[in-house]
Amino acid sequence: MKRELEEIYKRYGFEIAKIYDAEGVIVFTLKTGYFDNADIVPLCENAQTETAFKDFSSAGFACTIRKYLTAKQTEYELFQGFFSVSTIIDRLQRDYTNFTSGIVRPFSDDAIYTYINAPYSVNGKKGDLSPAEEVVSRLSTNKPMLFLIEAAAGFGKTCTAYEIVHLLIRNAEYLPLFSELSRNRKAPIFRYVLLDEIDRKFPTLSSRLVQSEMVNGRVVTILDGFDELLRKTDDTEEFDKHEPMLETIGQFLTGNAKIVLTTRRTILFEGDAFHSWAANNADNFQLVRIRIGEPTISDWLPEDRLQAINATALNIQSGLSNPVLLSYLRCIPKEKFDTVVQSPQDLVEKYFDFLLEREQIRQDLKMSVGTQKSILTMIASDMVSLGYTSEQRDYIVELVQRSCLPELEASLALYPAADRPDREFLANKIASHALLDRSNKDERKIGFINEFVLGYFVSTNILHDPDWLNDDLRFLEPAVMSYGPRTNDDKAELLDRIRDSLEFTSISYRIDFTAKLSGRVDFLLSSDEAEGLDLDNINLGSAPITDFQFNDCTFRNCQFLLASMENVTFLNCKFYGANNAIGTSDGKIYLLGDSGDTAFLRDAIQASTINLDEPEEYSQLLERHVLEKFWPIGREKLIHKHRPISGICTASGDYKPNEMYEAIIRLKKNGLLLQPNHASFVELNFDRLPDIRRILGRL
């Protein structure tokens, strides 16, 4: 008991001052500047505290006599007191209320916020709870865990982060360290960002104490917008440039630490390098990768509004599968909704006109809708040119005054002379606009209220600049996403303007953006691989696809033009809905580890994928080739314990992807390879290391 108490109090900065064995009391002291404090702690139920209290009071200490508690109870009381848990919970609850009301308030004064459970996957498997509940349900696990929550721009990352915070403060078992990260024009180093967040959220505590409670699992770190810290690079050195950042995260993942990162899909988290890094650290911490999909429309809209939308020509399954527009259609008054569905092709413009007209009333802002759009477009242009998504309020106010003088003067002229404000007053109203000021109020940062709104104004800049060239995904992805509900002609115009920029993005993003805007992949895919795509109603094969691999992709209602495909591999892909294969392929097409309805594709490629039984010697060569992915030729020691299946099955020399996949299956069946927590990986069975050495000739 004494030793446990000593360790606990020492962690909180106390020192042992004296032990009264006869009285059953131990005294811990803490000096904080002007004050000397003494905790008089009973070691048993009938402890005598009078002598200790008298001794330390006369010595000038401010004494507190504690109740007899177990070591665990003592630790809990110290945590509650030092961290001011009740105060922090109250602040987080206010932040949650401000955030959620800010989402629905622009649509209606009496609208009620509801967190919508979007479909999601956990380490490649369908989730059954909600993304937020999935995280909270695993926090009691007695091991360090890194939660990576990925979603496209505007599809609920921040809402999920806030919902996790809301769930935590409701049961008060854990204390969230929550921050919305935003990339300013400076390029912060992750370690400094995290330490700065610790100092700002817990200014009266030492960072060492906070980190110790992170390790204990009581303080759960939730960082929203991790991708904002990443540089906009898309080359093969991406992982090497950011591995130190991930290694820093790994250093905090000890004991029972839990860290939650939300991010848009980025090349940093794709490919062999990251998967290998995660697998090599599997013994140190567990990675839980949650991918949030498109929202289910029926979960958002009441039946009467859903039927009204279905009766229009609006493409409800793709164009309208956006949380921002669904919130709008869910929350606006009935008379406004009835007007919207009469001309659904104008849905996006009506959404913005509605909010901007309400802003005129809310702020008594005498500024036309067109002028408001012009100023907000200018702010988006400055964000793109200087590479930030949020900035200090003072900066935005000064920017509006400097760059929008004609617009401000025209607006000021609409005010009566007796009540006419100055330009700074008007610029401050813009900085308080309903479409801005999304960020945490404590940080005094200004950014667009959501990714959809950012994308709308970025796309306006793109279309007004015939020479626009910028491959920063923080702006490209929202622009593409905001065009989901537009007409095909509008989408084609945006795609034409960003094609040059897409040349500098990863192949996965280039496919994704092109498919969303054109309904097909109309450029050559060759000697590369894409990962994690979710393609709906897309034409594949409009342009040739050769020596290409799709990893962990989902295809819904797609058309596969097989005549344009040669040596194409679908590894761990999912096929749903009315997919259709047309024609035949001159080269091989491989379906490996797939799920869903693949009969349409298997029937079409059956003739080209039937293999005769492999000779035994050839099978042994294949198995050796697979094992060499873990222990390469020329290396004295084993390099990898885990390997992603996608990296192993990439076409290599004379060996075909399906042959290597079958070799993996045989090695797993024979017990030489095992499946770890993630279905996309295999790992060596070290109990069979002598057999592995024999196969590789490393005796």
Phi, psi and omega in degrees: 000313180300314183295319179297315179296320179300315180295319181294309182294325179298323178299330180265012173093005180277161172235150174287124180263318181194147175244123177259090184297316183296323182274348182071043185226144172233138183245128176247138180241151180220123178256118180236089179066243185286336188256142171248124184244146178228127173259119179261111192247116176291142178259355179205170184298322185258030180296147179254111187261354188297315183297314180298318180298316181295314181300311187279332174295316180293337178276001175096009180274145170277110190261142173232124177268118181273155172286156176291124180222158171289167179300319181295318178294322178298315179300318179297316181296318178298318179299313181300318183286310184293322183273000181046053189304315182298322179293317180294320179297319177299318180294317179295324178295320176296317179299318179297316180297317179296319181295310184292320178292329177295334179287316187263337184301322180299339184270324183195143182292334182249016179291145182246130180283139174224131175284122182266127180281100178283153174297145183207165175236151178239114182049042175088356180247146182300133179273149184250349183259247168217160180305319180291314180295329178300317179293309185298325182294342184256000186291335180280355178299133186275063177194156176291143183220139173248118177261123178247108182258114184247141176200157176292164180305130176079012185249031164102016180295310182291321176300320179293319178299314178295325180292323175299314177301315182298318179294323182290317184284345177286325179261349172059016178280331180235154178246118182284137164256096191247134177212139170268112179279141174220137182274110176281186178287349171276159180247089185290151172271135190304317182301317180292324178299313182294316179295325177294320177297320178299314182294324182284321182282330181230069189294337183268357184248153175286146179296331179296319178295315180298316179297325179294324178284335171296316179296322179289343179093359180284323177262115181261121183273125180234111182245113183267129178085042181301327182297340179296340181273352186270142177288156184272070178237150187224025183264183186288348179270007184307310183294318181300325181288330186251359179301322177302325178296316179291324177296324176298317177300317180300327179294331178277346184269076176230169179061239177245024184299144177230122178237131180245123176243131170253142185200151166287159179298129181224156182299337178302325184260015177244163172086173188295322187297311181294316181300321179292320177301314180297318181292321180293340177260009184298332178283342182268321178204161181261131177263125176245111186256114183250124178247121181269129181264190178293146180292152174276118189298324182295338177283339184267317190257138173295161188303318183295322180285326177296317179295321180295320178293317181297335181282353180263180179270006182292136178283090187289333186281330181244303184297329185261358181282063181225126184302327182293311180290326178293323175298319178299310181292334180282325192258338185292153178301157186301319182296324176291320179299316181299325178290320182298314186288349177288333177220073186297339179294342180258019187304313185296313180295324178292325176301311182288320178300321180299312182292321182288326176292320176296328180293325177300323180280315185300318184252009186050049186263110179271078181212129184294161177301317181298320179292319176301316179298319181298316181292317180294327176295321177296319179297318178297322179298319179295321178300315182294314185291328182257355173073048175222158177242353172206152182212170177299145181303317181302323179296316181295319178299314180295322179298315180297317180296322184284323191255350186233039182302312179300319181295319179294317180296319179296323179289318180298329180294342180277347180275145173301145184304323183290335183248012187288122177280178175264177185296323181296320179299318181291321178296326177293326175296321177296318180295339177260017184298148180298335179272358177240188173063040179284332193287167179304128186298329180296332183274349181050044178256145178247129175210170177291150190296331176200173184293328180296315179294316176304314181297324179299313183281331173295316181296327176298318176297319181300314184289337180271355181238101183296342181253023184297130179213111180200124183256016180289115185294339178295341179248324179297312185296314176299323179298315179295316181299322182292344181266005178306316182277001185282171177287163180298324179295319178297316180297319181297323179294317179295317180300319180299324183283336184254002183302318180296322179293323182296338178298338184258005178261171177294159183297327180297314179292323181296317176297312184300309184293318180296317180297318181295326185267340183236345182080009180202167174253102192254027176223159185297132171247117185209136173052051181204180177213145179244152185223140169072020180285149174234097188253129183234124176058049184246146176264115179254124180115006173300326172239156185302145174234110184228142178047053186231150182229131174256121181248128174052043179258156178241132180238125178235125173054042182259158174251130180249111179271093191293334181297339181263006184246135179213127182055057180249133182243132173248105184252123179053039179265160181241140182232119182228157176078205186265065173289153186215133176253133183238132177080192179228159182256142176281338180246181183285145171229128187243133173248110186236123177061033184279169175214165184092200182269100181251008183301323183300323183272323180296319179297322184286330185252007187304317184295331184268354184243000178290125181245140171286160178302133181285141173302149184301319181296321180293320178299319180294323176296320179296315181295321177296320179298320178295314181294332177292343174293336177268326184225084187298155176298137179092354179258131183289327183243158176296134186265316186235134170274323181242150174216142174287138181299325181299321179290325180291322189271002175297137182309133185216109176058234183275354184266133182267155182304318183292328179293318179291325178296317178295326177294322176298316180299317179296317180295324176292319180297325180274359175084006178280330175243147178237161174258119178283203184296328183262128184293344182274003183240161165227155179224155178288142173270103185292342175293340180253024184300322176301319178294322179294318176301318182296315181297322183274354181071033181252041183286000000 
